[in-house]
């Protein structure tokens, strides 16, 4: 921290002032701006003092990679290039991070899946790379429309996984994400996810921090593993007995290594709570029915809660901001009075409902749904209908409206 | 998360859990922890000094961050560590044997290391067992490697572990300081001097 603090007040080559991150994010004046989610990514990266961005072009799912290329041309990113595939991109990101760079990348859908081998490697190597995931369908037949199935895979990698609801979340969390993930007791990659298209392609009002302020540079000397030590794990992974020997010590070391990665996810809790003002947001937690959601399902649920309020039905809402670390204790507390817990999701398997189900007591209270996927929207009316059905109130079928 | 888990000397388990996964949280600046409970730094100083003075083989494990003079702070810390070692050596009686054993790097070494002259994060228990070390302090070891070692030691030995960490501390140690400086290490040496003669040596 001392090394980073020594930069504060100095200017970078673009004339931006390296600023105290807490002041920049919480106290500095904000300017309301009307941007798409992709443009918001660009504006956050402009202020993030990134040394390196590598990307595989993912347009049309998100224009972020191309827009960040413009940032490089303008001189805001240290270096920028395109990989030959998503796998190559994520491997190159690792190389840059091993060398002590602050790295940014973005991907989506099948690209996330193609690069998947790299993500547990990033986490195991304690590389605080930030990856924006603008989620889209991953299965055949292909879809460029939003679907959050890929998040369920990312949740098992040892990465931090956050799920943004709005473009404002996205803007703030990109910058705050570096502050959390680069803490020496955390030092893990962050998958900052959003529901593609809904967030990336639509315009929204976003309050931006001053353009002449930026984060202090990354300090690789605070890393919990040696920076670019070619003789030791994690940089040197093969050929060493560590992975090639079959004996108890090798197994036990590897097991402890894995545990340490997940311990670091746990340690991120404290920093994340401080920067994000909690891992969840709640309203009406004394209601009999509580909706637990993440991403844009939160926005649709909020609408549903308002519609039901007009009918005199009081419903609570839990917005899950971080999936790793998982806010288990917070969700248990927020839902302790609920008779019914509704979990709407933009995917076919209901991974959030499974997580909640493994978290709360009396999980027969959980109603996994409604689910939409493959790019379908989730009208608030279907959440309303789900809640009414649970409460034994007759609800009209939305699908029958055109009949 | 409230927890009843305590970070205690082992042998704890075939594969003990990480303390973080059991709800142990790291101290904030100005604090330390003992067995996972947050305490003042001074309380931890006293407890660490008592552990050194009551151990049969009190040992310091300096790591790569303080073994090489890669900057002025590292050189200063190395001198402070040497001073702490000399202080412990002078403060214990003839039945006790203070040691200073480096962790020079993190490479897995096979068929095996020489446990009399070094400790390795991938099998630190070999050095602990061979030298019958019952209290040790890690200093200048990268945090990931330190946690790896501390957990393996807790799993398979009865050694009391102390971490003098330059970053956020280690919940896998039984006692941990954070934000270590040369001055902090010298303060610990002062505590050892202060308690000399007042702590019963091991039976």
Interface residues (C-beta under 8 A of the other chain):
Chain A: X126 X183 X184 X185 X187 X222 X223 X224 X225 X226 X229 X231 X232 X233 X236 X240 X241 X242 X245 X249 X250 X252 X253 X255 X256 X257 X259 X260 X262 X263 X264 X266 X267 X270 X329
Chain B: X1 X15 X17 X18 X19 X20 X21 X25 X26 X64 X105 X106 X107 X108 X109 X110 X121 X122 X123 X142 X143 X144 X145 X147 X148 X151 X152 X155 X167 X168 X169 X171 X172
